[in-house]
Amino acid sequence: MATEKQRPHSSGRVVSVRLDDELIERLDALSARTHRSRGFYLRLALRAALPTLEREHWEQRAVEFEDRVLDRLFHQLMTQLDEETPPKDDGAGADSAPDVPLW
């Protein structure tokens, strides 16, 4: 969960994450080979991955919205059709007229 309690700093704010050992080892090995910091690669990875994650999030939200809208419209249509359609006579009632003339 995001926090707003940190004061701004000229080099940015601190974000803390828990990572498994294997990921830390890979990050440290890359940092050692290239003489770059962990933070450099974490920022690079986030900048690369965040647009994809944001797009996937909004695509999912759009699908959920469309589903809700379509469900609501379908329900409205069915309700309207149900109200407009007269009850069907199944021919079992005593007052029902026969389909063929009696003469």
N, C-alpha and C positions, 0 to 999 in steps of 0.2 A: 504494500500500500504506500502511496506517495506521501511524503511528509513535507510540510511547508515551514518547519521550525528552524531550518538552517539559515544562517545569514549568507548573503552572496559573498563570494571570494573571487579575486581577480582571475584565478586559474579554473574556476568552476566549483560546483558543489560536489560533495562526496556522496557516492551511492555504494552501499555495501550489499554483496551477494554471497551466498554460500555456493561453493563449487565442489564437485567430487574430486578426489585426488588425481585421477587420470587426466581430467581436464586441466587442472593446475599444472601438472607435470608437462603436458604438451605446451601450455602457454609459457611456462618458464623456459622450456627448451627453445621455443621460437624466439623468445626475448633474448636469451643468451646468444643464440646464433647471429641475431641481427643487431644486437646492442640497442634494442628498443625496450621501452618499459612495458609492463603488463598493461598499464592504463592505456598506452598507445594502441595496443592490439584490441583491447576491450572496446575502446571508443570506435575503432575502425570496424569491428564486427557489428557493433550496435548500429552504426550508421548504415552499414550494408544490409542488415537484416530487418531493421525497423520498418522501412517502407513496405516490405513484403508482409510482415505481420499486421501492419495497419490495414493494408488492402484486404487481406484475408478476413480481418475482423469486420470491416465495413461490408464486404461481400456477404458475410454470414448475417449481419444485421439486416441487410437489404432483403435477403431471402426470407428471414423471419417476418419482416414487415410485409412483404408481398404475400406470404402465406396467411397472415392475419387479415389483410385486406381482402384477399380472395375468399377466405372462409366467411367473412362478414357479408360480402356481396352475394355469395352463394346462399347464405341463410336468408338474406333479405329477399332475394328472388324467389326462393322456395316458399317463404311466408306469403309473399304477394300472390304467387300462383295458387297457393292453397286457399287463400281468401277469395280469389276470383273464380275458382272452379266450383261449380255447383256439385252437391253430393251426387254420386252415381247411383242410379236405381238398379239394384241387382235382380229385380223381377220377383222377389220373394214376398213382397208386400201384398196385402189383400186388395189395396186400391190400385195396383198396377194394371195397366191395360195389356192385353195379350198382343204379341207381335204380329199375329195373323188375324184377319177378320174372321168372325164366327159365322158368317153367311156363306 
